[in-house]
Amino acid sequence: MDSQETTIQVNKRVKRELDVLKLHPRESYNDVIERLIVTETEDEELSPETLKHIEQSLKEIRAGKYVSLEQVKRKAGFK
């Protein structure tokens, strides 16, 4: 944690929402809030390379070149 810490008050509803957003039970509220802030402020544009991969994947799906979840389950021995 940063050496400059402070205490904040949140109502019970907000605390419950923060609890739900934790990635694991021991994650601090500071980490949850920081993750939310970073997510909100990040540039959401995709790189040209990512867009190229998405388009290629869509072409493959349209061409029927994919394996369904049911096929994967059968191959893995799940019913």
HELIX and SHEET records of a PDB file:
HELIX    1   1 LYS A   12  LEU A   21  1                                  10    
HELIX    2   2 TYR A   29  THR A   41  1                                  13    
HELIX    3   3 PRO A   48  ARG A   62  1                                  15    
HELIX    4   4 LEU A   69  ALA A   76  1                                   8    
END                                                                             
